[in-house]
Amino acid sequence: MKVEEGYMPYLGHQTYYRIVGEEANGKKPLILMHGGPGSTHNYFEVLDEMAVDGRQLIMYDQLGCGKSAVPSDPSLWTKETWVNELIALREHLGLDDVHLLGQSWGGMLEIIYLCDYQPKGIKSMILSSTLSSASLWAQEQHRMISFMSEEDQAAIAKAEAENNYDDPAYLAANDRFMVRHAAAVPTEDSPEPLRRKKVPGTESYVTAWGPNEYMPTGTLQPYEYTDKLPSIDVPTLITSGTNDLSTPLVSKTMFDAIPGATWELFAHSRHMPFVEEREKYMDLLETWLSAHD
């Protein structure tokens, strides 16, 4: 399998990208946008074997993390930085006709791109465990926190009330919340891309989103796109897990608003069905992409 890596100059920095496979047989490339902000492309490498028979996968580390890490510069961490990076990457790599898959924050990026920039050449979009409303997301995370132990609920409430996210009791409670709804802590048995050391984009996450998943306080706090979703006119597949941060209500809100959308709810997954139910996810994705090339 051919893998090509490279860097694109962007805002005086370098954006790392990774291309798997070679385009052929009329199959359009799939651009994968990771979450965070400040995660990395690594987890998408579990999908590498989809890059067969002409299907190219294009993944990249968004500015501020991984192999695209930069020195401290909080002024960068706005939606415009990352949307313009995606636009630049398409141009840099000559990606005229593509499918898009955004996971978590990557799906928000996808929604912003489609609703505010009306890009050409989008064959379809996959919204993976994502959201259309920061306020609904926060509401749903707090609903799920209400099912945690009284001690954990109290530790989280105290951290929020005092705006202090260093307390060990809070940190332990937040870790338990994330294991329940995001992902398990990688072990030596986990796929290599999940175990690999990486440079997390902590500054970009805290500046753009907030201290944790349920307190959007950053530059993305005003993210409210539910009312814009009816303008989306490309085939849309929504995927999420039953125990996902992207709860069934969050996903159904997008499903109800996007004309003709399809939604697949994965019964045994948290925030990454493409990891936890990989074979089923890849089968669904290949069928979807082939139908919309």
N, C-alpha and C positions, 0 to 999 in steps of 0.2 A: 504494500500500500504506500503510495507516494505521500509524503508529508513535507510541506514547504513552510519554512518560518521566515519572518521578516519584520522590519520595522518601518513605520510610516512617520515622517516628520509631522508634528502637530503642536501648535502653540509653543514652539521652541523646545518641545520635549519629543519623546519617541513613543509611539503606540505600537505595541507588539501584536502581531497576528500570526495565525497558524492555519494553513489550508491543507485539508486532508482529501485525497482523491483527485481525480481529473474529470473535468466536465465533458460529457458526451451523451449521445442517445437522446438529445432533447431534454435531458433532466436539468432543472435549474438549481443553482447553488442554494444552500441553506445557511443563512447568517445566524449565528447563535450569540445572544447577548446575555451576559451573566448578571447575577443579582448583586446585592449590596445596598447602595453603591459601595464598592471596595472589596467585593469578593474577587475571584479570578475565573478564567476560562476553565481551570483544571477539571472540574467535575464533568464538563461536557465531553471530555475525552473518553468517557465510558460509552459514547455513541459512535466512536470512530468506525466501527465495522459497518455502519450504514453507508459509508463512502465507497460504494461499489457500483459497477455498471453505469458510471457516468454521474453519480451523485456526489457533488463536492460539498464538504462541510467547511465553513469558514468561522473560526472562533478568534476572539481577541481579548486582551486584557485592557479594559477601559482605563483611561488616564487616571492615575492615582493609586494603582494597585499592581501586584504581581510584577511582570516584566515591563510594565508601563508605569512603575512607581516614580514619583517625583519628589523633590525637596518640599518642605512645608510651604503651602500656599493656599490658605483657606478661600481666597477670592475665586479660585477655580471651580469650586464645588457647587455648580448650578446645573440645572437641566440643560441649559444652552451649551455648556461645555461638552456634554456627552452626546447630545443630538447632533451638534456640528461635527463631532468626531465620527459618528456613524455616517453622516453625509460625506465627509472627507474620505473615509475608508472605502465606501462604494465607488467613489470617483477614482481613488488611487489604484484600486484593483480592477477597475472596469466592470463593475457588477451591475449591468443594466437591468436584467430580469432575475429576481431573487424571491425566495421564501424567507420569512423572518420568524425566529423563535426567540422570545424573551422570557426569562425566568425571573420571577419576583420583581426586583427593581428593573431588570431588563425588560419585563413586560410593560412596566410603566413607561420606560423609554420608548418602547414600540408604540404605545398608545399616543404619547406626546407627538412622536414623529408622524404618525398617520393623521391625527386630528389637526395638528397645527401647521404641518409642512406639506401635506398632500403630495407625497412622493410618487413618482412614476415607476412602473416596472415591478410593483409588488404583486406577485402571483397569489400568495396567501400569507396569512399570519397565524402563528401559534402563540397563544397567551398561556404560559406555563406557571401555575401557582402564583398569580399576580393579583392586581387590584386596580380599580378605577377611582377610588376615593380614599384619601389618607384618613379622613375622619371616620369613615365606616370601618376601615382597617383597625384603627385604635379602639373603636367601640367593641369590635369582635375579639380583639386580643384581651381586653379587660373582661369580657364575658367568660373567656376560657380561663383567665386567671382566677375567676370566682370558683372554679372547681378544684383549685389547688388546696393544699393544707392551710389551715388558719395561720400557721407560722409564716408560710411563704407569702400568703396574701398580705399579711401585716408588714413583712419586710419590704415588699414591693411598694405598698402604699406609703410607708415611711420614706423610702427613697424618693418617691414622686413628690411628697409633701415638702421635703427638705431640699429637693433638687441636689441630692448627694448620692452618687452612684458608685461609691467606693466601699460601702459597708459590706463586710464578708457575708452577712446573712442575706442581703439583697443579691449579691453576686451568685451565691449558691442557689437562691430561688430562681434567678433568671436562667442559670444553667439548666435547672430542672425543667423550666418552661420550654427552653429551646430544644432540649432532648425530646420532650413530649411532642412538639409540633413542628420542629424544623428538621433536625437530623441527629443521628447518634454520633457520639464522639468516635472518630475513626480509630480502628485497632489494626494490628498487624495483618488481620484477615481481610481488611477492607481493600477494595480496588486501589491500585497504586496511585492513580491521580488524586484520590481523596486523602491519601496519607502524605503526599508530597509536601515538603516545606514550601511555603509561599510567603510573599510580602503582603500582608493584609493592608487594605486601604482604610485604616482606622480613622484618619483625619477626614477623609472624604465621606465616610459613613456618618460620623458624628456631626459634621458640618452640614451635610445635605439632609440627613434623615433625623438623627437624634441619638440619645444614649442607649436605646434598646428598640425592640420592634413595636412597642405599644405607646411610645411617647414621641410622635413626630413633632420635633421642635425646630427643625432646620429649614434650609432653603426650599425643601420639597413639601413643607407643611401645607402650603396652599393647593397642593395637587388634588383637584376635584374635577374629574373628567367624565363622570357618569353621564352628564347631560350632553356631552359631545359625542358619545359613542354611536348614536344613530347615524352620524355622518360617515362612519366607516363603511366602505363599499367594496372591500375585498373579502374573499372567503376566510372565515375565522374559526379556528379550533381552539377551544378553551380546555385545559387539562388541570386537574387538581387532585389532592388526596383527601380522604375522609378526616384525617387528623392534621390537616395542613394549617399553617398560619393563614393561608388563603382559604378561609372556611367555605363550606357550601353556600352560605349566604353571600359572601364576597364574590364567589364565582358566579352564582346565579344572577347577581346584580348585573354583571357584564353580559351574561348569556341573554338576559331579558332585553338588554338595550341595543345589542349589536345585531343588525338585520341578518337573519339567516344563519346565525352562529350555531356551531355544534359544540357540545360540552361532554367530555368524558371524565367521570369521577372514578378515581382509582381506590379500590376498597381497602388496600393494605399499605397505604402510603401516607407520609407526612409531606414535607415541603419539596421533595425531589422524587416524584414517581419514576422519573427516567433512571434513577438509581435503584429504588426499592422494588419496582416492578418493571425492570429494564426490558425484558423480552416483550412483554405486552406493550410497553410504551413504543419500542422500536417498530413493532408490527403496525401499530396504529399510525405512527408517524409516516412510515413508508407508504402505506395505503393512502393516507391523506395527501402527501406530496405528489405521488404519482397521479392522483385524480385531479390535481390543480396545476400541473406543469404547463 
